Amino acid sequence: RVFRGTVVDVADGDTLDVTTPSGAVETVRIIGIDTPEVYGGKECGGPVASAAMKQMATGQKVTVTSDPTQDRRDHYGRLLAYIDRGNQDLGYTMVKRGLASAYPYDGPFQRYPRYAKADRQARAAGTGSWSRCDISPG
């Protein structure tokens, strides 16, 4: 499933609210990344990741694409999908900037090889949040 919409809110570095073609708002959890938490106790790197996603996505027209290798929704009912702004894959951008980890929650996803490479490079170089904390999932 693919649809275009506008990001109306950014909850944190990996969760956004996007309008659907019908005008409804869908909460989307980006497939393949995990960012440090900002709710229930702020984790190192969480506020920076949330701010970066807000800057990249708020008010932007995006393409929301599900991945047939992954569940359609998570246990919170959020749609699991990639978010692309034009040619920019926002999940990949977060990993490349060292603000998110590549996260194969339900096993490898379609874009995993690219995400995993960016993750290894960001960790090794101490990019972004890796320079001051371990932002590995879990």
SULSUL-V470466 format. One record per pair of residues at least 12 apart in sequence whose C-alpha atoms are under 8 Angstrom apart, sorted by the first residue. I is the first residue (numbers start at 0). J is the second residue. If there is no record, write none. Layout:
BEGIN
[[I,J] [I,J]]
END
This chain:
BEGIN
[[0,64] [0,65] [1,62] [1,63] [1,64] [1,65] [2,19] [2,20] [2,62] [2,63] [2,64] [3,19] [3,20] [3,60] [3,61] [3,62] [3,63] [4,17] [4,18] [4,19] [4,20] [4,60] [4,61] [4,62] [4,63] [5,17] [5,18] [5,19] [5,58] [5,59] [5,60] [5,61] [6,18] [6,56] [6,57] [6,58] [6,59] [6,60] [6,61] [7,57] [7,58] [8,53] [8,57] [8,58] [9,49] [9,52] [9,53] [9,56] [9,57] [10,49] [11,34] [11,36] [11,37] [11,45] [11,46] [11,48] [11,49] [11,50] [11,52] [11,53] [12,33] [12,34] [12,35] [12,45] [12,48] [12,49] [12,50] [12,51] [12,52] [12,53] [12,99] [13,28] [13,29] [13,32] [13,33] [13,34] [13,49] [13,52] [13,90] [14,26] [14,27] [14,28] [14,29] [15,27] [15,28] [15,29] [25,77] [25,78] [26,77] [26,78] [27,77] [27,78] [27,79] [27,80] [28,73] [28,77] [28,78] [28,79] [28,80] [29,79] [29,80] [29,81] [29,82] [29,90] [30,79] [30,80] [30,81] [30,90] [30,102] [30,108] [31,90] [31,101] [31,102] [31,103] [31,104] [31,108] [31,110] [31,111] [31,114] [32,90] [32,91] [32,94] [32,99] [32,100] [32,101] [32,102] [32,103] [33,99] [33,100] [33,101] [33,102] [33,135] [33,136] [34,48] [34,98] [34,99] [34,100] [34,134] [34,136] [35,48] [35,99] [35,134] [35,136] [37,49] [43,128] [43,132] [43,133] [43,134] [44,98] [44,128] [44,132] [44,134] [47,98] [47,128] [48,93] [48,98] [48,99] [52,89] [52,93] [55,89] [56,84] [59,84] [60,84] [61,82] [61,83] [61,84] [61,85] [62,81] [62,82] [62,83] [62,84] [62,85] [63,80] [63,81] [63,82] [63,83] [64,80] [64,81] [64,82] [65,79] [65,80] [65,81] [66,79] [66,80] [66,81] [66,108] [66,109] [68,107] [68,108] [68,109] [69,105] [69,106] [69,108] [70,105] [91,113] [91,114] [91,117] [94,114] [94,117] [94,118] [94,121] [95,114] [95,117] [95,118] [95,120] [95,121] [96,121] [96,126] [96,127] [97,118] [97,121] [97,122] [97,125] [97,126] [97,127] [97,128] [97,129] [98,127] [98,128] [98,129] [98,134] [99,134] [100,118] [100,134] [100,135] [100,136] [101,114] [101,115] [101,118] [102,136]]
END
